[in-house]
Amino acid sequence: MDNRIKLLTDENIFTATVTFLRKMGFDLIDISELQLKGSEDDEIAALANKENRIILTFDKHFGNIIKFPIGCNPGVILVRINPLSIEMVNPRLEKILSEVRFEDISRSLVIIDNATCRIRRCSQPAP
């Protein structure tokens, strides 16, 4: 079993953040590089499922657990940092992602803000 965190970065993630995460060694696919900018959230979620990748996004719609139930996808990391800037986001992601393991966040909703990292796990086994 591969325990590395594999990410699918949404189109709203800074290009510099994509580069930064790759330099950290993350296996990452970027929506913008796939020419999928403007894709519906459902299409992005389907790609994440197909590729078994955790979605990294600034888009709060992915935090909607009715539309994207916890445990029914590889997982979502929702970044809610303010101000939303490379200088704030990259160090925060570096700190959090270096402290968690794939199994800690797989099939979960992870919300990262300036002060906390909340991990909401599914109470049901994966389908």
C-alpha positions in Angstrom: 0.0 0.0 0.0 1.3 3.4 -1.0 1.2 5.7 2.1 2.4 8.9 0.4 0.0 11.8 0.3 -1.1 12.2 -3.3 -2.7 15.5 -4.2 -4.9 17.0 -6.8 -4.6 20.8 -6.7 -7.6 22.8 -7.7 -7.2 25.6 -10.2 -7.3 28.2 -7.4 -4.1 26.9 -5.8 -1.2 29.3 -6.5 1.3 28.1 -9.1 4.1 28.9 -6.6 2.4 26.6 -4.1 2.2 23.8 -6.6 5.9 24.2 -7.3 6.7 24.4 -3.6 4.8 21.2 -2.8 6.5 19.3 -5.6 9.9 20.4 -4.2 8.7 19.0 -0.9 8.3 15.7 -2.7 4.6 15.4 -3.0 3.0 13.4 -5.9 0.8 16.1 -7.3 -1.5 16.6 -10.3 -2.6 20.2 -11.0 -5.9 20.9 -12.6 -4.5 24.0 -14.4 -1.7 22.0 -16.0 -4.3 19.5 -17.2 -6.1 22.3 -19.0 -9.2 21.6 -16.9 -9.6 25.2 -15.6 -13.3 25.9 -15.3 -14.3 22.3 -14.6 -17.2 21.7 -12.4 -16.5 20.6 -8.8 -18.1 17.2 -9.6 -15.7 16.7 -12.4 -12.7 17.5 -10.2 -14.1 15.1 -7.5 -14.5 12.4 -10.1 -10.9 12.9 -11.2 -9.7 12.8 -7.6 -11.6 9.5 -7.1 -10.2 8.0 -10.3 -6.6 9.0 -9.4 -7.1 8.3 -5.6 -5.8 11.8 -4.8 -6.7 14.2 -2.0 -8.1 17.5 -3.3 -6.2 20.6 -2.2 -8.3 23.7 -2.6 -9.3 27.2 -1.4 -12.9 26.5 -2.7 -15.2 26.2 0.3 -17.7 24.3 -1.8 -15.6 21.2 -1.3 -16.3 21.5 2.4 -20.0 20.9 1.8 -20.4 17.4 3.3 -23.8 17.0 1.8 -22.5 17.4 -1.7 -19.1 15.7 -1.0 -19.7 13.3 1.9 -16.8 12.5 4.1 -15.5 9.0 3.3 -16.9 8.9 -0.2 -13.9 10.4 -1.8 -10.1 10.2 -1.2 -10.3 13.4 0.9 -10.3 17.2 0.8 -7.8 19.7 2.2 -9.6 23.0 2.4 -7.3 26.0 3.1 -9.0 28.9 4.8 -6.0 31.1 5.6 -6.4 34.8 5.8 -4.9 36.8 4.2 -4.8 34.3 1.3 -1.2 34.8 0.1 1.7 32.6 -0.9 3.7 33.9 2.1 0.9 32.7 4.4 -0.2 29.5 2.7 3.1 27.8 1.8 4.6 27.8 5.4 1.3 26.7 6.8 1.0 23.8 4.3 4.6 22.8 4.9 4.0 22.6 8.7 0.7 20.7 8.5 1.6 18.3 5.6 5.0 17.4 7.2 3.2 16.4 10.4 0.4 14.2 9.0 0.4 10.8 7.4 -1.8 9.7 4.5 -3.8 7.5 6.8 -4.4 10.5 9.1 -6.2 12.4 6.4 -7.3 9.9 3.9 -11.1 10.0 3.2 -11.4 13.0 5.6 -12.2 16.7 5.4 -9.2 18.7 6.6 -9.7 22.4 7.2 -6.5 24.4 7.6 -6.7 28.0 8.9 -4.2 30.3 10.4 -4.2 28.7 13.8 -5.7 25.2 13.5 -5.9 22.1 11.5 -9.2 20.3 11.9 -9.6 16.8 10.6 -13.1 15.5 10.2 -13.2 11.8 9.6 -15.9 9.6 8.4 -17.7 7.6 11.1 -18.6 5.0 8.5 -16.3 2.6 6.7 -15.4 3.5 3.1 -17.9 2.2 0.5 
